[in-house]
């Protein structure tokens, strides 16, 4: 279904050592404009959205981007 594996924030922090395109899924912990904190049970990941999306804290999301 997806061309890339879906990673969790923990997977990204362990594996992504170089700039690469990733797909990450997790729960939105907080949001301030285009800045989002995405989390799983073990870690948190900061993300910047290219434009404001209608997402709120608590939403489960999947983002494509570059790490």
C-alpha positions as a printed Julia matrix, in Angstrom:
67×3 Matrix{Float64}:
  0.0    0.0    0.0
  2.81   2.43   0.92
  6.05   2.77  -1.02
  7.98   3.36   2.24
  7.75   1.69   5.62
  5.88   3.67   8.23
  8.2    4.46  11.12
  7.39   5.44  14.68
  9.14   8.41  16.33
 11.34   5.88  18.19
 12.31   4.2   14.88
 13.23   7.55  13.33
 15.43   8.59  16.24
 17.26   5.23  16.19
 17.67   4.72  12.45
 17.74   7.95  10.5
 21.33   9.19  10.6
 21.33  10.97   7.25
 18.88  13.15   5.32
 16.38  10.76   3.86
 12.69  10.75   2.97
 10.63   9.07   5.65
  7.04   8.3    6.56
  6.33   8.53  10.29
  3.16   7.88  12.27
  2.28   8.83  15.83
  0.05  10.83  18.12
  0.09  14.64  18.1
  1.15  15.68  21.61
  1.06  19.41  20.96
  0.89  21.91  18.17
  1.92  25.54  17.83
  1.18  26.86  14.33
  3.22  24.73  11.92
  5.31  23.12  14.72
  4.07  19.72  15.89
  5.35  17.33  18.54
  4.63  13.75  17.47
  5.05  10.87  19.93
  4.8    7.18  20.55
  5.1    5.32  23.86
  8.88   5.79  24.07
  9.89   9.06  22.42
  8.89  12.38  20.89
  9.77  13.93  17.55
  9.5   17.58  16.47
  8.03  18.2   13.02
  7.41  21.32  10.98
  4.46  21.32   8.61
  4.81  23.19   5.3
  1.36  24.71   5.83
 -1.15  24.82   8.65
 -3.24  21.66   8.84
 -6.43  21.12  10.79
 -4.95  18.71  13.35
 -5.18  18.89  17.11
 -3.51  17.29  20.12
 -4.49  13.64  20.43
 -4.91  13.01  16.69
 -3.17   9.98  15.15
 -1.34  11.11  12.02
  1.0    9.91   9.28
  3.52  12.42   7.88
  5.81  12.18   4.86
  8.94  14.3    5.01
 12.7   14.53   5.1
 14.67  13.72   8.22
